[in-house]
Amino acid sequence: MKYVLLICDDETDPPTNEELAADPVHQAWEADLERRGAELAGERLRPVVDATSVRVRDGETLVSDGPFAETKDFVGGVVIVECADLDEAIEIAAGHPYARRGGVEIRPVWE
């Protein structure tokens, strides 16, 4: 079954890509994904300051800077994984470094 992991954080002190690559916890998480053969795709997202939101209301396109949601935590990345079941997806999400500083939301993919 496919799951999307939404990697969330408050963006107050985000690590650089270089810091993530050097982080032993992040390296261990990536190695675990490789061992499981679980990762299908994933990308880190730019900060919310670079976001653009689009809504259409009554035929009018409304464009605004930043995220639509007013929330403390923002999605900073997405990872699509192939797992046997939700329990395995939870194990994978719990191993992600951001589970300790922000959160990881798991969503099953419609198939």
N, C-alpha and C positions, 0 to 999 in steps of 0.2 A: 504494500500500500504506500502511496506517496503522501508525504506531509510537507508543508511549508513551515519553516521555523522563522518567525519574525523576531529578529534580534533587537531588543529595545533597551534604551538607556536615556538618561536625562541630558546628555551631551555637555555636562558642565566641565568634564575633564577627559575628553576622548583621547585614546592613544593614537599615535600616528600609525600609518601602515607599516612603517619600519619597526615600531615598538611592538605591534601585533605579531609581526613575522619573527621577532626575537623572543617573544614571550613563551616560556616553556609550557605553560598551561594551554595556550592556543596551539602550539606545535603538537602537544599530546592529543588535543581534541581532533585536529586534522588527521593525525596518524590513526586515531580510533575510527574515524569515518572511512579512511582508506582501507583499514583492516576489515571493516564490515562490508566494504563495497557499497556504502550507503549514499554517498553524495552524488547527486545528479547535476546540480547547478547551484551557484551562490554568488552573491555580489554584495560588497559593502556600499552603502549609500552615502552621498554627500550630506552634510548637516542640513537641518531644516531651514536655515537661513537661505539656502540655495533652492528651496522647494517652490513650486508654483501649483496652486490649486485651481481646478476648473469645475464649475457647476453650471448647469443649464436650468433656468427657472423661467417658466412662461415663455419659452422660445428665446430667451436672452442668455448669451454666454457670459458668465461672470468669472473673471480671472483675478486671483489675488496672490500676493507673495506669501510664502510660508505655508505651513500645513493648515488644513481645514479644521482639524480637531484642536480644541484648547485642552492640552494635557501636559503633564510634567514629562512623561516618557514618550519618546518618539522612536519610530522604526529606523534603525541605523543600518540594517542589512537584512537580506533574506537568503535562506538556504533551503533548497529542495532536496529532500532525502527519500530514499526508498527503504522502507522498513517492513519487518514481518508484521508488526502490530503497533498499537499505541504505546505499549510498555517499552518497546525498543526506542520509539521516538522520544519518550520521556527520558530514557537513559542518555540518549544523544544530546538532548536539550540541556540536561543537568550538567553535562560535561563542558558545555560552552562557557568560556570565561565570563561572558556578560550575564550569565545566570547568577553570578555572584555580585555584580555591580548594578545590574538593571533587571532584566527579565527576558525570558524567551517564551513567546506565545506559539503554540503548536496548532496548526490548522490542517485537517485532512483535505486532500485535493479531490474534487469531483472527477470521477473516471467513468 
